[in-house]
Amino acid sequence: MLEKLNLIIGLIIAIFSLIGIIIGIICFFWKLHDRIKDLERKNEKYDKYFDAYESSIISSHRLGVKK
């Protein structure tokens, strides 16, 4: 009787531990996905700045200005 109770309690603890591990993995990949999205947004912003800088260099070169 006591052994069955210990077995049931052990199984319940194991199930909750697995559920916790699964939730932890899901949260980790969710945060990783958000971080990748943030980096992509920052890259798009810096790409715009770089394009503007590059076009200013090209236009100044056409005008004959040396940097």
N, C-alpha and C positions, 0 to 999 in steps of 0.2 A: 504494500500500500504506500509506504513512505518512498520506496524507490520509484513508483509510478508518478508520485507527486513531484519528486525531484526531476524526473525525466520531462514531465510536462512544463515545469518552470524553466528548465534548461532550454527546451524547444522554443518557448515564448521569448526568452532572452535572445536566443540565436536569431529568431525571425525579426525581432525589433532591431538587432544589430545589423542584419543584412539590409533592412529597409533604410536605416541610417546611412550605411555605406553607399547605397544606391542614390539616395537623395544628395549626399555629399558629392558624388561624381557628377550628377546632373548639374548641381550648382557650380562646380568647378568649370565645366565646359560652357555653361551659360555665361559666367563672368569672362571666360577666355574669348567667347564669341563677341561680347560687348566690347572688350578691349581691342579686338581686331577691327571692329566697326569704327571705334574712335580713332585708331591709327589711320584707317582708310580716309576718314573725314579730314584729318590733319594733313595727310599727303595731298588730297585734292586742293586744300587751301594753299599749301606751299607750291604746288604745281602752278597755280594761278600766279603767285608772286614770281616764280621763276620764269614763266612765259612772258610776263610784263617786263622783267629785267632783260630777258633775251631779246625781246622786240625793241627795247630802248637801245640796246647795244647795236642791233642791226640798223635801226634808223639813224643813230649817230654816226655809224660807219658810212652810211650812204651820204650823209651830209659832209663827211670829211673830217669829223672830229676824232682825234686820236685820244685813247684813254691809256 
